[in-house]
Each structure stands twice: as C-alpha cells, then as structure tokens.
C-alpha cells in the first residue's frame, strides 16, 4: 500500500490491520512495517515506488566463488534468477551455466567462467524498475528482439516531461523445440506476441502499448500476409498475429483478448493505410 501522505498510509494501514484481526487473522505487530519511504518485503527492496535489489543481496552474489559442481551452479542460478527481471538479456547471458547443469559430467570451461563473472556484474549494475504509472499521457513502449539464442523484450514507460523513459521489466528466454528453426520474421512475431502478453501483466490489459518492432515484421502484422518461408503452423501463426494486432473491444471476456494490450487505433489505421497503398 502506498500514498503520497505519510498520515494517510498510517491511517489506512491501521484500518487494514483491524479488518484482518476481526476476520480471525493473527498479526505480529513487530512485522508491520511503515509508513516509510523505503521498505523491504519478501527480499525485495522498495524505494520511491521502485523495485530494487537490496545491497546485501548484491554483496552476497558478488562474493560467491566459482561453482565446483552442478549443485553449486544450480544454487547460484537460483539466486540470480530471482532477479532476472532487472537484467536485460539474462537468458543468453547465463546459457553457458545452464549447459553444465544438464550434462552428466561437470565440465567448467572459459565460457562458463565468463558467463559467471558477467552475470555478477549485471547484478551490480542492475537498474531499479518502476514505478508503474497510469494515465492517458503515459506511454508504455515495448521493445522486442528475436536474438540468436531466443527472444528478448523490455517494457519502458515515459511520462510527460521526461526525456528518458523508465524501465518497468526485462524478459528473455531460449528458443523451445522447433522455434530455433523458424525464419527470422517468425521469430520476431514470436518475440512480439510473448512481449505483449507479458507486458499486459505489468501495466494491465486496459493500457495502450506502443510496439517498437522491426519494419519487415510490420508488413506481416498489418496485411496478414503469410511469408512463403513460413515454418510455424497456420493456427499458431494466426494466433500470434491476433495477439499483437488486436483492436480495443468492449467484450473483455473473450479468450483471445484476455492477455492482449493494444496498439493505439490511430497508429493501427495509419499503418493499415500504408500497407494498402
């Protein structure tokens, strides 16, 4: 719970505690935090409405020695993986570390050492995320890329008067199954589709989302033309395109629109017109 007034936070917090006690919940008063501008909850540091990695966690990760077994590698990945939303390109960065956990024999080489040191540096320089704001003047921009090893996407928010946007979340993963054999255009569509779904969980399905996509992908999106080199089945291809180009509708209960955020209709019409000309 957050408010701009310390007094309001205290008053509402006290009211919530009373409601919970009346409902039969046991509450330790020593565990009740705030009101404060900085708070740590479930290991996450919140300051100025932003999500941050606590300094003691950063110190713990940077002090960790090189793993000497699969178990130690898995433990390290478990710790840093909890903070992956703060790290751009997390998945491709730690990919060499995951390789040694899948093999019967533990073989640690130069590639693993480099990945180990790099991810520790990424943790040190990790940026704060948020705050998530709402309003018609707030722009939510989603950047997506189909990398060599998997799709990556990041969500940024820019408010009036800000020269630079603020990061809200970073995502990445490796290609699964036959995805790696898909042509570049289909990989870009995959990245955009998953980016839209993930971003909607952060800013909500009511928020408008500006997609920063590569130009070749826009033709597929807004004309509906299927590439001659298509590898993805028709049903999957159609589903991904609908997820990205869905227009705002009143019927929120339709399954295909459940996770969709939307490109502003004005931009949709401009691009639609360009493709028809």
Secondary structure, DSSP 8 states (H G I E B T S, - for coil): ---S-HHHHHHHHHHHHHHHHHTT----GGG---S-SEEEETTEEEETTEEEE-HHHHHHHHT-----SHHHHHHHHHHHHTTGGGSTTHHHHHHHHHHHHHSSS----HHHHHHHHHHHHHHHT---B-----STT-EEEEEEEE-SSSEEEEEEEE-TT-SS-EEEEEEE----GGGGGS-HHHHHHHHHHHHHHHHHHHH-TTSB-EEE--HHHHHHHHH----TT--S-HHHHHHHHHHHH----S-TT-GGGTT--B--HHHHHHHHHHHH-
